Amino acid sequence: MTTSLDKKTSAILSYAFGWLTGTVFLFIGKHDPDVKFHAAQSIIFFGAVTVANIALSIAAAVLGPLAFIASLASLALGVFALVIWVLAMVHANSNGGVRAALPVVGKFTVPYADQLANAVK
């Protein structure tokens, strides 16, 4: 099953709801390496943010009086993720859906984009 969306729209929507839409577009999106790249990048980045937020929530519950520090770190992570989310969607839009790698996450995603496009059909 594939979507009838163009490359640009598919790339933008890969980021719309973080790792959730990244997973959807990885499996049912266009069989285009660039779309698979954006989907995989969304999964890796927002998955890591989700895991970090869970860890910070647990730390806030455990630390007691120092929970304020964990809460501030969680807030900072949320603001950082919001900025990256907007930038990723803007880059996907302005580049016409062509790959725009995030600084750290892109290194993990680039080598596998072509393989993902050919393997997930």
N, CA, C and O atoms as CSV, one atom per row, in Angstrom:
chain,resi,resn,atom,element,x,y,z
A,1,MET,N,N,0.843,-1.163,0.000
A,1,MET,CA,C,0.000,0.000,0.000
A,1,MET,C,C,0.898,1.238,0.000
A,1,MET,O,O,1.862,1.305,0.763
A,2,THR,N,N,0.594,2.189,-0.827
A,2,THR,CA,C,1.330,3.449,-0.857
A,2,THR,C,C,0.343,4.609,-0.869
A,2,THR,O,O,-0.850,4.433,-1.115
A,3,THR,N,N,0.862,5.779,-0.602
A,3,THR,CA,C,0.021,6.968,-0.649
A,3,THR,C,C,0.188,7.616,-2.019
A,3,THR,O,O,1.176,7.377,-2.714
A,4,SER,N,N,-0.769,8.420,-2.392
A,4,SER,CA,C,-0.688,9.111,-3.682
A,4,SER,C,C,-0.142,10.531,-3.525
A,4,SER,O,O,-0.247,11.346,-4.442
A,5,LEU,N,N,0.432,10.818,-2.377
A,5,LEU,CA,C,0.998,12.146,-2.118
A,5,LEU,C,C,2.307,12.314,-2.866
A,5,LEU,O,O,3.014,11.341,-3.128
A,6,ASP,N,N,2.625,13.555,-3.207
A,6,ASP,CA,C,3.906,13.807,-3.864
A,6,ASP,C,C,5.043,13.735,-2.844
A,6,ASP,O,O,4.810,13.654,-1.638
A,7,LYS,N,N,6.269,13.765,-3.350
A,7,LYS,CA,C,7.458,13.620,-2.509
A,7,LYS,C,C,7.540,14.704,-1.438
A,7,LYS,O,O,7.834,14.412,-0.278
A,8,LYS,N,N,7.287,15.935,-1.815
A,8,LYS,CA,C,7.400,17.065,-0.893
A,8,LYS,C,C,6.407,16.940,0.261
A,8,LYS,O,O,6.773,17.109,1.424
A,9,THR,N,N,5.162,16.646,-0.067
A,9,THR,CA,C,4.134,16.514,0.968
A,9,THR,C,C,4.430,15.332,1.885
A,9,THR,O,O,4.275,15.427,3.102
A,10,SER,N,N,4.855,14.228,1.296
A,10,SER,CA,C,5.182,13.048,2.100
A,10,SER,C,C,6.342,13.338,3.048
A,10,SER,O,O,6.326,12.912,4.203
A,11,ALA,N,N,7.346,14.061,2.562
A,11,ALA,CA,C,8.493,14.397,3.400
A,11,ALA,C,C,8.078,15.290,4.563
A,11,ALA,O,O,8.515,15.076,5.693
A,12,ILE,N,N,7.249,16.276,4.301
A,12,ILE,CA,C,6.784,17.178,5.359
A,12,ILE,C,C,5.945,16.421,6.381
A,12,ILE,O,O,6.129,16.583,7.587
A,13,LEU,N,N,5.028,15.597,5.895
A,13,LEU,CA,C,4.139,14.868,6.800
A,13,LEU,C,C,4.870,13.804,7.612
A,13,LEU,O,O,4.361,13.357,8.640
A,14,SER,N,N,6.057,13.394,7.165
A,14,SER,CA,C,6.851,12.437,7.941
A,14,SER,C,C,7.205,12.997,9.315
A,14,SER,O,O,7.440,12.245,10.261
A,15,TYR,N,N,7.240,14.316,9.417
A,15,TYR,CA,C,7.581,14.967,10.682
A,15,TYR,C,C,6.352,15.434,11.469
A,15,TYR,O,O,6.488,15.825,12.628
A,16,ALA,N,N,5.173,15.402,10.878
A,16,ALA,CA,C,3.987,16.039,11.459
A,16,ALA,C,C,3.703,15.613,12.902
A,16,ALA,O,O,3.484,16.470,13.759
A,17,PHE,N,N,3.704,14.331,13.181
A,17,PHE,CA,C,3.454,13.847,14.545
A,17,PHE,C,C,4.633,13.028,15.043
A,17,PHE,O,O,4.462,12.007,15.710
A,18,GLY,N,N,5.828,13.492,14.711
A,18,GLY,CA,C,7.043,12.869,15.216
A,18,GLY,C,C,7.238,11.455,14.713
A,18,GLY,O,O,7.001,11.149,13.545
A,19,TRP,N,N,7.681,10.589,15.634
A,19,TRP,CA,C,8.006,9.219,15.240
A,19,TRP,C,C,6.781,8.440,14.762
A,19,TRP,O,O,6.926,7.457,14.036
A,20,LEU,N,N,5.591,8.857,15.153
A,20,LEU,CA,C,4.377,8.152,14.724
A,20,LEU,C,C,4.171,8.280,13.216
A,20,LEU,O,O,4.006,7.267,12.535
A,21,THR,N,N,4.175,9.500,12.682
A,21,THR,CA,C,4.014,9.665,11.233
A,21,THR,C,C,5.269,9.229,10.497
A,21,THR,O,O,5.194,8.820,9.338
A,22,GLY,N,N,6.416,9.309,11.148
A,22,GLY,CA,C,7.633,8.778,10.534
A,22,GLY,C,C,7.485,7.290,10.258
A,22,GLY,O,O,7.867,6.808,9.191
A,23,THR,N,N,6.929,6.567,11.220
A,23,THR,CA,C,6.709,5.128,11.052
A,23,THR,C,C,5.697,4.859,9.946
A,23,THR,O,O,5.887,3.949,9.139
A,24,VAL,N,N,4.642,5.631,9.905
A,24,VAL,CA,C,3.619,5.450,8.866
A,24,VAL,C,C,4.233,5.644,7.483
A,24,VAL,O,O,4.033,4.813,6.597
A,25,PHE,N,N,4.975,6.730,7.289
A,25,PHE,CA,C,5.543,7.008,5.974
A,25,PHE,C,C,6.712,6.089,5.633
A,25,PHE,O,O,7.040,5.922,4.458
A,26,LEU,N,N,7.333,5.500,6.627
A,26,LEU,CA,C,8.379,4.532,6.340
A,26,LEU,C,C,7.782,3.289,5.682
A,26,LEU,O,O,8.384,2.705,4.781
A,27,PHE,N,N,6.590,2.890,6.141
A,27,PHE,CA,C,5.997,1.664,5.636
A,27,PHE,C,C,4.985,1.853,4.514
A,27,PHE,O,O,4.892,0.999,3.632
A,28,ILE,N,N,4.220,2.953,4.519
A,28,ILE,CA,C,3.218,3.099,3.452
A,28,ILE,C,C,3.411,4.337,2.598
A,28,ILE,O,O,2.577,4.647,1.747
A,29,GLY,N,N,4.509,5.046,2.822
A,29,GLY,CA,C,4.788,6.238,2.019
A,29,GLY,C,C,5.318,5.869,0.645
A,29,GLY,O,O,5.443,4.693,0.304
A,30,LYS,N,N,5.623,6.884,-0.127
A,30,LYS,CA,C,6.186,6.677,-1.465
A,30,LYS,C,C,7.477,5.870,-1.362
A,30,LYS,O,O,8.210,5.970,-0.379
A,31,HIS,N,N,7.739,5.074,-2.389
A,31,HIS,CA,C,8.975,4.296,-2.429
A,31,HIS,C,C,10.084,5.153,-3.012
A,31,HIS,O,O,10.679,4.817,-4.036
A,32,ASP,N,N,10.344,6.235,-2.362
A,32,ASP,CA,C,11.352,7.191,-2.786
A,32,ASP,C,C,12.391,7.276,-1.679
A,32,ASP,O,O,12.029,7.439,-0.513
A,33,PRO,N,N,13.668,7.170,-2.013
A,33,PRO,CA,C,14.695,7.220,-0.970
A,33,PRO,C,C,14.650,8.488,-0.118
A,33,PRO,O,O,14.959,8.441,1.073
A,34,ASP,N,N,14.273,9.607,-0.707
A,34,ASP,CA,C,14.217,10.852,0.058
A,34,ASP,C,C,13.085,10.837,1.079
A,34,ASP,O,O,13.259,11.309,2.202
A,35,VAL,N,N,11.932,10.301,0.702
A,35,VAL,CA,C,10.809,10.191,1.638
A,35,VAL,C,C,11.166,9.228,2.764
A,35,VAL,O,O,10.894,9.508,3.931
A,36,LYS,N,N,11.774,8.097,2.421
A,36,LYS,CA,C,12.187,7.128,3.443
A,36,LYS,C,C,13.234,7.743,4.368
A,36,LYS,O,O,13.255,7.459,5.565
A,37,PHE,N,N,14.105,8.590,3.805
A,37,PHE,CA,C,15.103,9.281,4.614
A,37,PHE,C,C,14.427,10.167,5.655
A,37,PHE,O,O,14.766,10.107,6.837
A,38,HIS,N,N,13.476,10.988,5.223
A,38,HIS,CA,C,12.778,11.873,6.160
A,38,HIS,C,C,12.008,11.072,7.202
A,38,HIS,O,O,11.989,11.441,8.376
A,39,ALA,N,N,11.380,9.989,6.787
A,39,ALA,CA,C,10.626,9.156,7.726
A,39,ALA,C,C,11.559,8.540,8.768
A,39,ALA,O,O,11.264,8.570,9.963
A,40,ALA,N,N,12.674,7.987,8.320
A,40,ALA,CA,C,13.621,7.371,9.247
A,40,ALA,C,C,14.242,8.416,10.175
A,40,ALA,O,O,14.435,8.157,11.363
A,41,GLN,N,N,14.549,9.577,9.642
A,41,GLN,CA,C,15.121,10.648,10.456
A,41,GLN,C,C,14.126,11.102,11.523
A,41,GLN,O,O,14.516,11.396,12.653
A,42,SER,N,N,12.864,11.157,11.173
A,42,SER,CA,C,11.820,11.522,12.129
A,42,SER,C,C,11.724,10.487,13.249
A,42,SER,O,O,11.609,10.837,14.424
A,43,ILE,N,N,11.771,9.212,12.871
A,43,ILE,CA,C,11.696,8.139,13.870
A,43,ILE,C,C,12.879,8.216,14.826
A,43,ILE,O,O,12.703,8.140,16.042
A,44,ILE,N,N,14.080,8.366,14.283
A,44,ILE,CA,C,15.275,8.379,15.133
A,44,ILE,C,C,15.292,9.604,16.050
A,44,ILE,O,O,15.522,9.472,17.253
A,45,PHE,N,N,15.052,10.791,15.493
A,45,PHE,CA,C,15.127,11.997,16.316
A,45,PHE,C,C,14.027,12.042,17.368
A,45,PHE,O,O,14.307,12.211,18.555
A,46,PHE,N,N,12.778,11.892,16.939
A,46,PHE,CA,C,11.683,12.024,17.889
A,46,PHE,C,C,11.566,10.816,18.821
A,46,PHE,O,O,11.034,10.929,19.925
A,47,GLY,N,N,12.060,9.673,18.377
A,47,GLY,CA,C,12.142,8.523,19.275
A,47,GLY,C,C,13.125,8.793,20.400
A,47,GLY,O,O,12.846,8.492,21.561
A,48,ALA,N,N,14.284,9.364,20.057
A,48,ALA,CA,C,15.284,9.710,21.069
A,48,ALA,C,C,14.757,10.777,22.027
A,48,ALA,O,O,14.998,10.709,23.232
A,49,VAL,N,N,14.041,11.756,21.488
A,49,VAL,CA,C,13.453,12.802,22.337
A,49,VAL,C,C,12.426,12.184,23.293
A,49,VAL,O,O,12.376,12.548,24.468
A,50,THR,N,N,11.623,11.269,22.801
A,50,THR,CA,C,10.623,10.610,23.651
A,50,THR,C,C,11.290,9.819,24.772
A,50,THR,O,O,10.870,9.901,25.927
A,51,VAL,N,N,12.329,9.052,24.436
A,51,VAL,CA,C,13.050,8.270,25.454
A,51,VAL,C,C,13.693,9.203,26.481
A,51,VAL,O,O,13.627,8.942,27.682
A,52,ALA,N,N,14.313,10.285,26.017
A,52,ALA,CA,C,14.937,11.237,26.940
A,52,ALA,C,C,13.908,11.896,27.848
A,52,ALA,O,O,14.171,12.109,29.032
A,53,ASN,N,N,12.739,12.220,27.303
A,53,ASN,CA,C,11.682,12.827,28.116
A,53,ASN,C,C,11.167,11.858,29.172
A,53,ASN,O,O,10.885,12.262,30.301
A,54,ILE,N,N,11.043,10.595,28.819
A,54,ILE,CA,C,10.623,9.588,29.796
A,54,ILE,C,C,11.663,9.463,30.902
A,54,ILE,O,O,11.318,9.403,32.082
A,55,ALA,N,N,12.942,9.425,30.516
A,55,ALA,CA,C,14.018,9.335,31.509
A,55,ALA,C,C,14.018,10.550,32.431
A,55,ALA,O,O,14.210,10.412,33.639
A,56,LEU,N,N,13.805,11.735,31.871
A,56,LEU,CA,C,13.756,12.938,32.701
A,56,LEU,C,C,12.544,12.940,33.623
A,56,LEU,O,O,12.628,13.432,34.749
A,57,SER,N,N,11.429,12.403,33.170
A,57,SER,CA,C,10.233,12.311,34.022
A,57,SER,C,C,10.484,11.364,35.189
A,57,SER,O,O,10.090,11.648,36.321
A,58,ILE,N,N,11.133,10.252,34.916
A,58,ILE,CA,C,11.464,9.305,35.983
A,58,ILE,C,C,12.454,9.957,36.945
A,58,ILE,O,O,12.319,9.827,38.162
A,59,ALA,N,N,13.450,10.657,36.400
A,59,ALA,CA,C,14.428,11.339,37.259
A,59,ALA,C,C,13.750,12.384,38.136
A,59,ALA,O,O,14.101,12.533,39.307
A,60,ALA,N,N,12.789,13.105,37.582
A,60,ALA,CA,C,12.077,14.118,38.363
A,60,ALA,C,C,11.300,13.470,39.503
A,60,ALA,O,O,11.205,14.033,40.593
A,61,ALA,N,N,10.748,12.294,39.253
A,61,ALA,CA,C,9.987,11.606,40.296
A,61,ALA,C,C,10.905,11.064,41.384
A,61,ALA,O,O,10.521,11.014,42.553
A,62,VAL,N,N,12.098,10.663,41.013
A,62,VAL,CA,C,13.015,10.039,41.959
A,62,VAL,C,C,13.846,11.058,42.744
A,62,VAL,O,O,14.183,10.824,43.905
A,63,LEU,N,N,14.170,12.167,42.120
A,63,LEU,CA,C,15.099,13.114,42.730
A,63,LEU,C,C,14.526,13.922,43.886
A,63,LEU,O,O,15.280,14.512,44.660
A,64,GLY,N,N,13.245,13.954,44.008
A,64,GLY,CA,C,12.643,14.692,45.115
A,64,GLY,C,C,12.918,16.177,45.036
A,64,GLY,O,O,12.406,16.852,44.143
A,65,PRO,N,N,13.736,16.715,45.975
A,65,PRO,CA,C,13.993,18.161,45.992
A,65,PRO,C,C,14.708,18.673,44.733
A,65,PRO,O,O,14.589,19.851,44.396
A,66,LEU,N,N,15.431,17.822,44.053
A,66,LEU,CA,C,16.140,18.231,42.845
A,66,LEU,C,C,15.312,18.020,41.580
A,66,LEU,O,O,15.824,18.132,40.466
A,67,ALA,N,N,14.047,17.717,41.762
A,67,ALA,CA,C,13.168,17.472,40.612
A,67,ALA,C,C,13.050,18.702,39.721
A,67,ALA,O,O,12.790,18.584,38.524
A,68,PHE,N,N,13.242,19.879,40.304
A,68,PHE,CA,C,13.170,21.117,39.539
A,68,PHE,C,C,14.193,21.126,38.403
A,68,PHE,O,O,13.906,21.613,37.310
A,69,ILE,N,N,15.373,20.594,38.659
A,69,ILE,CA,C,16.425,20.549,37.637
A,69,ILE,C,C,16.007,19.633,36.490
A,69,ILE,O,O,16.171,19.985,35.322
A,70,ALA,N,N,15.473,18.472,36.818
A,70,ALA,CA,C,15.012,17.546,35.784
A,70,ALA,C,C,13.850,18.154,35.007
A,70,ALA,O,O,13.743,17.954,33.797
A,71,SER,N,N,12.991,18.887,35.682
A,71,SER,CA,C,11.875,19.548,35.006
A,71,SER,C,C,12.368,20.627,34.047
A,71,SER,O,O,11.837,20.764,32.945
A,72,LEU,N,N,13.370,21.389,34.452
A,72,LEU,CA,C,13.958,22.393,33.568
A,72,LEU,C,C,14.628,21.738,32.355
A,72,LEU,O,O,14.522,22.235,31.233
A,73,ALA,N,N,15.310,20.631,32.590
A,73,ALA,CA,C,15.947,19.911,31.484
A,73,ALA,C,C,14.889,19.381,30.513
A,73,ALA,O,O,15.090,19.408,29.299
A,74,SER,N,N,13.787,18.910,31.039
A,74,SER,CA,C,12.694,18.425,30.194
A,74,SER,C,C,12.084,19.563,29.382
A,74,SER,O,O,11.764,19.390,28.206
A,75,LEU,N,N,11.927,20.705,29.999
A,75,LEU,CA,C,11.410,21.878,29.297
A,75,LEU,C,C,12.369,22.307,28.178
A,75,LEU,O,O,11.940,22.596,27.062
A,76,ALA,N,N,13.662,22.344,28.488
A,76,ALA,CA,C,14.665,22.711,27.483
A,76,ALA,C,C,14.660,21.714,26.327
A,76,ALA,O,O,14.774,22.107,25.167
A,77,LEU,N,N,14.529,20.441,26.638
A,77,LEU,CA,C,14.457,19.413,25.594
A,77,LEU,C,C,13.220,19.609,24.725
A,77,LEU,O,O,13.281,19.438,23.507
A,78,GLY,N,N,12.114,19.961,25.338
A,78,GLY,CA,C,10.884,20.205,24.589
A,78,GLY,C,C,11.004,21.393,23.647
A,78,GLY,O,O,10.533,21.338,22.511
A,79,VAL,N,N,11.627,22.460,24.111
A,79,VAL,CA,C,11.827,23.637,23.263
A,79,VAL,C,C,12.775,23.293,22.114
A,79,VAL,O,O,12.535,23.678,20.969
A,80,PHE,N,N,13.849,22.572,22.422
A,80,PHE,CA,C,14.800,22.140,21.396
A,80,PHE,C,C,14.099,21.271,20.347
A,80,PHE,O,O,14.296,21.467,19.147
A,81,ALA,N,N,13.292,20.325,20.792
A,81,ALA,CA,C,12.578,19.441,19.868
A,81,ALA,C,C,11.595,20.231,19.008
A,81,ALA,O,O,11.440,19.935,17.824
A,82,LEU,N,N,10.934,21.223,19.582
A,82,LEU,CA,C,10.006,22.061,18.815
A,82,LEU,C,C,10.738,22.819,17.711
A,82,LEU,O,O,10.262,22.888,16.578
A,83,VAL,N,N,11.893,23.385,18.044
A,83,VAL,CA,C,12.684,24.124,17.051
A,83,VAL,C,C,13.138,23.187,15.930
A,83,VAL,O,O,13.027,23.532,14.753
A,84,ILE,N,N,13.643,22.019,16.283
A,84,ILE,CA,C,14.091,21.046,15.273
A,84,ILE,C,C,12.920,20.576,14.431
A,84,ILE,O,O,13.065,20.399,13.221
A,85,TRP,N,N,11.763,20.369,15.044
A,85,TRP,CA,C,10.564,19.924,14.324
A,85,TRP,C,C,10.184,20.943,13.250
A,85,TRP,O,O,9.941,20.579,12.100
A,86,VAL,N,N,10.136,22.219,13.631
A,86,VAL,CA,C,9.793,23.274,12.675
A,86,VAL,C,C,10.855,23.358,11.575
A,86,VAL,O,O,10.517,23.445,10.394
A,87,LEU,N,N,12.121,23.334,11.952
A,87,LEU,CA,C,13.194,23.416,10.959
A,87,LEU,C,C,13.173,22.241,9.992
A,87,LEU,O,O,13.391,22.422,8.794
A,88,ALA,N,N,12.915,21.047,10.493
A,88,ALA,CA,C,12.869,19.863,9.630
A,88,ALA,C,C,11.742,19.977,8.612
A,88,ALA,O,O,11.923,19.635,7.444
A,89,MET,N,N,10.579,20.456,9.049
A,89,MET,CA,C,9.458,20.600,8.119
A,89,MET,C,C,9.721,21.730,7.123
A,89,MET,O,O,9.361,21.609,5.951
A,90,VAL,N,N,10.332,22.810,7.561
A,90,VAL,CA,C,10.658,23.911,6.654
A,90,VAL,C,C,11.686,23.460,5.617
A,90,VAL,O,O,11.556,23.775,4.434
A,91,HIS,N,N,12.707,22.723,6.057
A,91,HIS,CA,C,13.717,22.225,5.113
A,91,HIS,C,C,13.100,21.250,4.121
A,91,HIS,O,O,13.416,21.299,2.932
A,92,ALA,N,N,12.232,20.373,4.585
A,92,ALA,CA,C,11.574,19.424,3.677
A,92,ALA,C,C,10.723,20.171,2.664
A,92,ALA,O,O,10.639,19.762,1.506
A,93,ASN,N,N,10.092,21.256,3.082
A,93,ASN,CA,C,9.259,22.051,2.177
A,93,ASN,C,C,10.118,22.837,1.189
A,93,ASN,O,O,9.852,22.816,-0.013
A,94,SER,N,N,11.127,23.517,1.674
A,94,SER,CA,C,11.923,24.377,0.793
A,94,SER,C,C,12.803,23.592,-0.164
A,94,SER,O,O,13.154,24.097,-1.230
A,95,ASN,N,N,13.166,22.364,0.196
A,95,ASN,CA,C,14.001,21.539,-0.678
A,95,ASN,C,C,13.174,20.635,-1.577
A,95,ASN,O,O,13.737,19.812,-2.299
A,96,GLY,N,N,11.874,20.763,-1.553
A,96,GLY,CA,C,11.018,19.939,-2.403
A,96,GLY,C,C,10.993,18.478,-2.005
A,96,GLY,O,O,10.715,17.614,-2.836
A,97,GLY,N,N,11.277,18.191,-0.748
A,97,GLY,CA,C,11.269,16.820,-0.273
A,97,GLY,C,C,12.612,16.127,-0.388
A,97,GLY,O,O,12.758,14.980,0.032
A,98,VAL,N,N,13.598,16.817,-0.956
A,98,VAL,CA,C,14.932,16.241,-1.079
A,98,VAL,C,C,15.576,16.226,0.302
A,98,VAL,O,O,15.224,17.037,1.159
A,99,ARG,N,N,16.500,15.329,0.520
A,99,ARG,CA,C,17.119,15.138,1.830
A,99,ARG,C,C,17.722,16.409,2.403
A,99,ARG,O,O,18.442,17.144,1.727
A,100,ALA,N,N,17.409,16.644,3.659
A,100,ALA,CA,C,18.011,17.715,4.442
A,100,ALA,C,C,18.327,17.104,5.795
A,100,ALA,O,O,17.455,16.992,6.656
A,101,ALA,N,N,19.574,16.713,5.974
A,101,ALA,CA,C,19.963,15.963,7.166
A,101,ALA,C,C,20.049,16.850,8.397
A,101,ALA,O,O,20.592,17.954,8.354
A,102,LEU,N,N,19.506,16.345,9.488
A,102,LEU,CA,C,19.698,16.996,10.782
A,102,LEU,C,C,21.137,16.731,11.203
A,102,LEU,O,O,21.700,15.706,10.820
A,103,PRO,N,N,21.751,17.621,11.979
A,103,PRO,CA,C,23.176,17.512,12.278
A,103,PRO,C,C,23.669,16.146,12.777
A,103,PRO,O,O,24.610,15.610,12.192
A,104,VAL,N,N,23.104,15.582,13.783
A,104,VAL,CA,C,23.594,14.311,14.312
A,104,VAL,C,C,22.819,13.133,13.734
A,104,VAL,O,O,23.408,12.124,13.347
A,105,VAL,N,N,21.531,13.262,13.680
A,105,VAL,CA,C,20.654,12.175,13.251
A,105,VAL,C,C,20.854,11.819,11.777
A,105,VAL,O,O,20.748,10.650,11.405
A,106,GLY,N,N,21.135,12.797,10.951
A,106,GLY,CA,C,21.303,12.562,9.521
A,106,GLY,C,C,22.399,11.571,9.212
A,106,GLY,O,O,22.288,10.807,8.253
A,107,LYS,N,N,23.476,11.564,10.017
A,107,LYS,CA,C,24.572,10.624,9.804
A,107,LYS,C,C,24.117,9.176,9.939
A,107,LYS,O,O,24.628,8.293,9.250
A,108,PHE,N,N,23.156,8.935,10.824
A,108,PHE,CA,C,22.657,7.580,11.012
A,108,PHE,C,C,21.678,7.179,9.913
A,108,PHE,O,O,21.530,5.994,9.614
A,109,THR,N,N,21.021,8.147,9.320
A,109,THR,CA,C,19.947,7.887,8.367
A,109,THR,C,C,20.423,7.794,6.926
A,109,THR,O,O,19.924,6.962,6.167
A,110,VAL,N,N,21.375,8.628,6.534
A,110,VAL,CA,C,21.819,8.713,5.139
A,110,VAL,C,C,22.219,7.355,4.553
A,110,VAL,O,O,21.776,7.042,3.448
A,111,PRO,N,N,23.022,6.540,5.221
A,111,PRO,CA,C,23.460,5.291,4.597
A,111,PRO,C,C,22.322,4.306,4.306
A,111,PRO,O,O,22.472,3.421,3.464
A,112,TYR,N,N,21.212,4.453,4.983
A,112,TYR,CA,C,20.148,3.454,4.864
A,112,TYR,C,C,18.945,3.906,4.034
A,112,TYR,O,O,18.039,3.107,3.798
A,113,ALA,N,N,18.912,5.147,3.591
A,113,ALA,CA,C,17.736,5.666,2.885
A,113,ALA,C,C,17.433,4.879,1.618
A,113,ALA,O,O,16.279,4.520,1.381
A,114,ASP,N,N,18.437,4.605,0.807
A,114,ASP,CA,C,18.210,3.845,-0.424
A,114,ASP,C,C,17.780,2.417,-0.110
A,114,ASP,O,O,16.887,1.881,-0.765
A,115,GLN,N,N,18.401,1.809,0.871
A,115,GLN,CA,C,18.027,0.454,1.263
A,115,GLN,C,C,16.597,0.403,1.760
A,115,GLN,O,O,15.862,-0.534,1.447
A,116,LEU,N,N,16.192,1.405,2.535
A,116,LEU,CA,C,14.822,1.451,3.049
A,116,LEU,C,C,13.816,1.591,1.904
A,116,LEU,O,O,12.756,0.965,1.925
A,117,ALA,N,N,14.144,2.399,0.922
A,117,ALA,CA,C,13.218,2.608,-0.206
A,117,ALA,C,C,13.040,1.333,-1.011
A,117,ALA,O,O,11.949,1.072,-1.517
A,118,ASN,N,N,14.084,0.540,-1.138
A,118,ASN,CA,C,13.995,-0.692,-1.912
A,118,ASN,C,C,13.444,-1.856,-1.114
A,118,ASN,O,O,12.782,-2.731,-1.672
A,119,ALA,N,N,13.707,-1.881,0.191
A,119,ALA,CA,C,13.296,-3.009,1.018
A,119,ALA,C,C,11.837,-2.928,1.456
A,119,ALA,O,O,11.158,-3.954,1.500
A,120,VAL,N,N,11.348,-1.764,1.774
A,120,VAL,CA,C,10.001,-1.600,2.307
A,120,VAL,C,C,9.068,-1.266,1.159
A,120,VAL,O,O,8.929,-0.103,0.779
A,121,LYS,N,N,8.433,-2.281,0.611
A,121,LYS,CA,C,7.517,-2.060,-0.517
A,121,LYS,C,C,6.175,-2.677,-0.242
A,121,LYS,O,O,5.274,-2.593,-1.077
